[in-house]
Amino acid sequence: MATIYFDEAGNTGSDLLNKMQTIYVLCSSIIQEDEAKEIIEKYFGKNKKIHFKDLKESVSDRHKIIKLLRDNETLFKEKFKTCYYHKKYFIACQMLNYLYEPQLYDTGIDYFDGGINIAHANMFYICSYAFCGEKRMDKVLKSFVKMIKIKDNNKMDTNQINEYYKALEDAMKNCLRDELKTDFYTLLETENDILSYLDNVDKYALDPASHALIELVGQWTKELNGSINIIHDRSTSTNESKKYLEILANIVTEPVDIGYGEYKTRLPLKVNSFKFESSELSNSIQLCDLVASSIFFINNGKEGIDKIAFKEELTQTIKSWNTFGSVYPTSDVSFDPKRKKQMGDINSIDYLMYKIET
């Protein structure tokens, strides 16, 4: 049975609007300890514990990182899988999924068929920030997160709910494009029945770490056609992801594929064991850190001018690497035939909502 190693970068817990860490990255690898140790020793010497956050501060170590990644490009493409989330965009997607989608469903429109949800989220996110203003939209997303967090703690604070709808209304009133206001009207229409909408939101809805973990576990078990053991870098914030994974691994059901078209996850997840381990003790986790932190570094955009050349080299080195299930805004607003609903396909959000509640 294969062991898969995991490490992450950019996990800010519930502080999803942290301006210094705007994305979340999870890296996983099937590379085993002996092979990982050999690679690290070849480029950094024996008994060296590598951590990207330290290595990037040294010019010589930056060169070693680039050489290691370039020399082993095939290995990293074949034995590593990564997933990353643009946090603001992810919040916007979930806001639309839980408040906008039910209203379309009532009119007979399946928001997820053919990736309509992704196309709409791209349009809404990019245009709302462009035509309503960054500060106003940040306030909308921040108040939405707070509203969901209060719901998770079973403390329904009407003041927090009011704050969210005031932020929505302010963004709509100051929107420079009338056609965009329709989306805000639709969201505002949920106010009188917001408690019933929030009933559909589980506690993991706004946790990118949980979603990324499920995505990568699903990819590995599908590729290997069997169960896996998980070893994850020790992290307090990852405990919630572990709980969510355990829920999906222990769902009492016959094997079932959820999702539309080619984008499906099979439940129950095939996980034999899950344990945390310090990266200091694992060469495999250290290489996962190198990859996760590299992707975080080139996408986060918060480093000084002394590292511009390194960032450009790193971007060119890993730009062709595959990511799985990543969530980030693009200008694509087209219908996706690969996400076209087929006969018998199951809406994953509805299915998980029902299973987690029961």
C-alpha positions, 0 to 999 in steps of 0.5 A: 500500500502506497504512502503519500506525503503532504505539506502545505504553504499559506494556511491562515486558518479562518483568516482567509483575507490575510493580505500577506498570504493570499493563496493556499497550496497543498503538495503531495508526493509518492516519493519515498524517504530514501529517494528523497534523502538522496536528492536532498543530499545531492544538492544540499549536502548530508544531514541538511534539513531543507525549508524553502523559507530559509533557503530563499534568503541565500543566493547560493541556496536559490541557485540550488533550488532551481538546479534541483527542480530543473534536473528532476523535472520528470520526477516532480511531474510524475511523483508529485501532485499539487493543488492551490487556492486563491483565497478571495476567489474561493470565498466568492465561489462559495458565496455564489454556490450557497446563496446564488445557486439555490435560486437558479435551481428553483427556476430549473437551471443547474448552476454546475452543469457544464461549469456554469458556476466557474464561468459565472464566478470568473465573471463576477469576481473579476468584474465586481472588483473592477467595477465595485471597488476592492475595498467594497468587495473585500468587505462583502467577502469578509462579512460573508466569512464572519457570517458563516463562522458565526453559523458554525459556532451556533451563534446566529448574530443578526448584527453580523447578518445585517453587516453582510447585506449592508456590504452587498447593498453598498457594493451594488449601489456603487457598481459602475456596470448596471448589468452586474447589479443583477447578481447583487440583487439575486444575492440580496434576495436571500436576506429574508430567508438567510437562515435556511440558506445557511443550513446548507453550509457545512463547517468545511465550506470555507476551508481550502485546506480540506478541499485541497486535501480531498482533491489530492487524495481522490487523485492518488487513490484513482491513479493507484486504484487502491487505498493509501496511507497519509503522512502530513506535516504536523500542523494544528490548522490541518486537524480540521482537514483530517476530520473532514477526510475521516468523514468522507473516508467513513461514509456508510455507502456503496462506492459512489462517484460524485460530481459532473462529467469527467470531474468526479470523486469516488466515495468513500475515500480509500484512506487506510491511515493518517498521521502527522509528522514533523518535517524535520524527520521526513525528507519526503515532506521537506521536498513537498515543502519545497514544491508547495512553498515555491508555488506559493512564492511565485503566486503570492507576490509579496517578496522584495526586489532582491528576489525578482530574478529568482522568482522569474527563474522559479516561474519558468521552471515550474510553469508547465507542472500540472495542478489538480483541482486548483481554484483561481480566477481566470478570464474563461467564461465558456461552457466546459463540455468536460463538466457536462452533466451526464445521466446519473451524475450526482451533485457533489455539494448536495450529496455531501451536505446530506451525508455530513448532516446525517 
